[in-house]
Amino acid sequence: MTKKILIAYDGSPQSESALEYALDEHRDATLVILNAIDPGEAGYGSQAAVPSYPEEWYEQARDSAKETLSEAEKRANRAGVDVETTVEVGGPANTVVEYAEENDIDHIITGSHGRTGVSRILLGSVAETVIRRSPVPVTVVR
């Protein structure tokens, strides 16, 4: 039976490392690349102008997520690996865990976060939360 592996992906250097690891180590698995749109970041993003309506924010976030996933899919295809992609809405850690539970995922691969020390303690870590809550094994790639 082919394993189904979920890769948490947001285009960051850490998620790029997770994707590369998955492409190198799990070529025979079904790879699913997930990008979570976090409504909690509406108004806090790096964009200077955030739309005043939730629908506009969501459409921009969804389009950005699809573009990010398209680049990841092209990278996988260049490596000779077919992947599935999905955009989900919710906090990244909870979304990854819920997707794994609801879609028969056998393994999760995620990048580590770059925070250390007090900021990690105060802000938490997506990878750490996924590890604590995941119903399946998790590989964290540095």
N, C-alpha and C positions, 0 to 999 in steps of 0.2 A: 504494500500500500504506500502510495506517495504521501509524504508529509506535506502539510499545509503550514507555511511559515508567514507570519505577519511582520512587516518591517514598518516601524514608526518613522515617518519621514516628513521633515519640514523644510528641507533644503539647506539646513545649517551644516557646518563642517562635521559635527558629530553624527548627524543623520546620513551624511554622505559616506562616512566611515562604516556605518551600519549597513548601508546598501552595498558597498563594495565587499564587505565581509560576506554578506548573504550571497552575492553573485559568485564569489570565489569558493565558498564552502558548501553551498546548498543548491548546486546547479540542477539537480534532479528533483527538487521539491517544487511544489506549487508556491510561488512567491506572490504575496499580496502586499502592495505598498499602500499604506494608509496615511492620509494627511487629515489632521483634525483642525476644523475651524473652531476657534475658541471665542465664543460670544463675550467672554470676560475681557477680551482684549479690544473690544470695540471702543474707540476713543483713546486707546493707549498705544496704538501702533506707531510705526515709524513714519507713517504718512503724515504730511503736514495738514491735509484737509480730510477730515472724516465726514462722510455724508451725514446729513441730519436725520435721515430716515433709516430705520433698521433694515428695511428691504434693500435699500441701496448698499448699505454696509455689507449685508450678506452676499449680495450679487458680486460685489467687488472681491470679497474674501473668497468666495467660491471660484471665481475666475482665476484669481491668483493661485489658489490651491491646485486647480486643474492644470495651470501652466507649469507649476512646480512638479507635479506628478508626470506631466508630459515629458519634461526634461529627464526625469528619473527613468521613465519607460524607454526613452531613446538610448540612454546610457546602458540599460539592461539589454536592449536589442543589439547594440553594438558588441556587447559581450556574448551574444548568442543565446540569451536567456529570455524567454517569454515571461511576462509578469501580468498580474491583474492590478488595477489601481482602484482606489475608492476614496471619496471625500466624505467625511462624517462631521457632524456638528456636536461640540461639547468640549469640556476640559480635556486636554490631551491624555492624561494618565487614565482617567475614567473611561474615555472613549476607546482607548486601546484595549483595556481589560474587557469592557463590555463587548467589543467587536470579537475578541478572541472567544469569549463565552458563547456568543450567539452564532458563530460561523465555523465551528469545528476546527479552530486553529490548534495546531500541535506544538507550536513554538513561537516565541516573540523575540525579535531582534531590535534593539534600540541603541541609540548612541548615548554616551554618558553626557552629563552636562558639565560645562566648564566652570561652574561656581565652586568655591571652596570656602571653608571657614564659616564665619558668622552669616554671610549671605545665604549659604546653603542651608544652614539651620533655620534661619528666619523665613526663607522663601520656599524651602522644600525642593524636591527634585522629582521631575516626571519619571525618570528611570527608577528612582527609589520607590516611588509609589506603585509603579507597574510591578516591580519585583515583589513588593509586599502583598499585592492584591491579585496577582495573576494566578489563574487556575492551571497554567501550563508553564514549562520551563522558560526562562528568560535569559538571553545572552545580552550583556551590555558591552558595547564596543567602545574603547577609549579613542 
